[in-house]
Amino acid sequence: MPRLKTTSREELAAMAPLFELVESVTGFVPNSMMQMGIWPELTNAFTGLAATILGPDTHVPADLKQMIALVASQAAGCQYCMAHTAHSAAKAGAALEKIENVWSFETSPLFTEAERIVLGVARDAAQVPNAVTDEAFEALKAHFDDRQIIEIMSVISLFGFLNRWNDTMATELEDSPLQFGQKHLAKAGWDPKKHL
């Protein structure tokens, strides 16, 4: 159960164009946006940042960005963001088998060396304290150029904000990511817990 009221769309009628845009991309308006709607300037600023980081002008494939966000969210322990990012990874074209086995990225033959490295950096960067080593960063640079690394770090940082927001606020999980999580993440121990 959410710790603060989730504002209704009717109460945020002035933000209708933004919500319609988000809904056209994701299929729903995330409840985190509805919570942020209490401070419309935050919603607008956050949505602009997220659109820049996750939008179409990208040098890192969208499915990999979502897998990065999934591993970072798992490392941070945010069940809400894990469901969202797994659902988004599938929508972006990630193989379900990869999503279901992402927790074993280091040993699974499903993942390339570059994916293992970037997912390891995502996991380690999401920990407190940050566990990314110089060696891991050098390995990242062997597979990704500077622009790609900036995008990768932007995804990890964006989800650092969202992980803390949604886990602290106990944001209620929307139906489609909830159902996706129950079907594809449960065998890895995923549990929506406080996000119902």
C-alpha positions in Angstrom: 0.0 0.0 0.0 1.4 3.4 -1.0 2.8 5.5 1.8 1.4 8.7 0.2 -1.6 9.3 -1.8 -1.3 8.5 -5.5 -2.9 11.5 -7.2 -5.6 10.8 -9.8 -5.4 11.8 -13.4 -8.5 13.9 -12.9 -6.7 15.9 -10.2 -3.8 16.4 -12.6 -5.8 17.4 -15.7 -3.2 20.0 -16.7 -0.7 17.2 -17.2 -3.0 15.2 -19.5 -0.8 15.7 -22.6 2.3 14.4 -20.8 0.4 11.4 -19.4 -1.0 10.6 -22.8 2.5 10.6 -24.3 3.8 8.3 -21.6 0.8 6.0 -21.9 1.4 5.8 -25.7 4.9 4.5 -25.1 4.5 2.3 -22.0 0.8 1.3 -22.2 0.1 2.9 -18.8 1.0 5.9 -16.7 3.4 4.8 -13.9 2.0 5.4 -10.4 5.3 7.0 -9.5 4.5 9.8 -12.0 1.1 10.2 -10.3 2.8 10.5 -7.0 5.2 13.1 -8.4 2.2 14.9 -9.8 1.7 16.6 -6.5 4.8 18.7 -7.6 4.1 19.1 -11.3 7.5 20.8 -12.0 9.2 17.6 -10.7 7.1 15.4 -12.9 8.0 17.5 -16.0 11.7 17.7 -15.1 11.9 14.0 -14.3 10.0 13.0 -17.5 12.3 15.1 -19.6 15.4 13.5 -18.1 13.9 10.0 -18.5 12.9 10.6 -22.1 16.5 11.8 -22.9 18.1 8.8 -21.2 15.7 6.1 -22.5 14.5 7.8 -25.7 15.3 7.0 -29.3 18.5 9.0 -29.7 20.6 6.2 -28.3 23.9 4.5 -28.9 23.0 1.6 -26.5 20.3 -0.8 -27.6 17.0 -0.2 -25.7 16.7 -3.8 -24.6 20.2 -3.7 -23.1 19.4 -0.3 -21.3 16.4 -2.0 -19.7 18.4 -5.0 -18.7 21.0 -2.6 -17.1 18.1 -0.9 -15.2 16.7 -4.3 -14.2 20.1 -5.5 -12.7 20.6 -2.1 -11.0 17.1 -2.2 -9.5 17.7 -5.8 -8.3 20.9 -4.8 -6.6 19.0 -1.9 -5.0 16.2 -4.2 -4.0 13.4 -2.3 -5.6 10.7 -4.8 -6.6 8.6 -2.2 -8.3 11.4 -1.1 -10.7 12.4 -4.7 -11.3 8.9 -5.5 -12.6 8.9 -2.3 -14.7 12.3 -2.8 -16.2 11.8 -6.5 -17.0 8.5 -5.6 -18.6 10.1 -2.8 -20.6 13.1 -5.0 -21.6 10.6 -7.5 -23.1 8.8 -4.7 -24.9 12.2 -3.5 -26.3 12.9 -6.9 -27.7 15.0 -8.7 -25.0 14.5 -12.4 -25.1 12.3 -13.7 -22.2 14.9 -16.4 -21.5 17.5 -13.6 -20.8 15.1 -11.7 -18.6 14.2 -14.8 -16.6 17.9 -15.6 -16.2 19.3 -12.1 -15.7 20.3 -12.9 -12.1 22.9 -15.4 -13.4 24.3 -13.2 -16.1 27.9 -13.9 -15.0 27.7 -17.6 -15.8 24.8 -18.0 -18.2 25.7 -18.7 -21.8 22.8 -16.5 -22.8 24.9 -13.4 -22.2 27.8 -12.1 -24.2 31.1 -10.9 -22.6 30.1 -7.3 -23.1 26.7 -7.9 -21.5 28.3 -9.6 -18.5 30.6 -6.7 -18.0 28.0 -4.0 -18.3 25.5 -5.8 -16.1 28.2 -6.4 -13.5 29.0 -2.6 -13.5 25.2 -1.9 -13.2 24.9 -4.3 -10.2 28.1 -2.9 -8.5 27.2 0.8 -9.2 23.8 0.3 -7.6 25.2 -0.9 -4.4 26.0 1.3 -1.4 28.9 1.9 -1.2 29.5 1.8 -4.9 31.5 -1.4 -5.7 32.7 -0.6 -9.3 36.4 -1.2 -9.5 39.0 0.4 -11.8 39.4 -3.0 -13.5 35.6 -3.3 -14.1 35.5 0.2 -15.6 38.5 -0.6 -17.9 36.7 -3.8 -19.0 33.6 -1.7 -19.8 35.8 0.7 -21.9 37.0 -2.3 -23.9 33.4 -2.9 -25.2 31.7 0.5 -25.1 32.7 3.9 -26.3 32.6 7.1 -24.2 29.1 8.1 -25.4 27.8 4.6 -24.6 29.3 4.6 -21.2 27.6 8.0 -20.5 24.3 6.4 -21.5 25.0 3.3 -19.4 25.8 5.5 -16.3 22.8 7.6 -17.0 20.5 4.6 -16.9 22.0 3.4 -13.7 21.7 6.8 -12.1 18.1 7.3 -13.3 17.1 4.1 -11.7 19.0 5.0 -8.6 16.5 7.8 -8.2 13.5 5.6 -9.1 14.6 2.7 -6.9 14.8 5.0 -3.9 11.6 6.7 -4.8 9.4 3.7 -5.4 10.8 1.5 -2.7 10.5 4.3 0.0 7.1 5.4 -1.2 5.8 1.8 -1.6 4.5 2.8 -5.0 1.6 0.5 -6.1 2.6 -1.6 -9.0 0.4 -1.3 -12.1 -1.3 -4.4 -13.6 0.8 -5.1 -16.7 4.3 -5.0 -15.0 2.8 -6.8 -12.0 1.5 -9.6 -14.2 4.8 -9.7 -16.1 6.8 -10.0 -12.9 4.6 -12.7 -11.5 5.0 -14.7 -14.7 8.7 -14.1 -15.5 10.5 -13.1 -12.3 8.9 -15.2 -9.6 11.2 -18.2 -10.1 14.1 -15.9 -9.3 12.5 -14.9 -6.0 10.8 -11.7 -7.1 8.0 -10.7 -4.8 6.0 -7.4 -5.2 5.7 -7.2 -1.4 4.7 -3.7 -0.4 3.9 -2.6 -4.0 0.4 -4.2 -4.0 
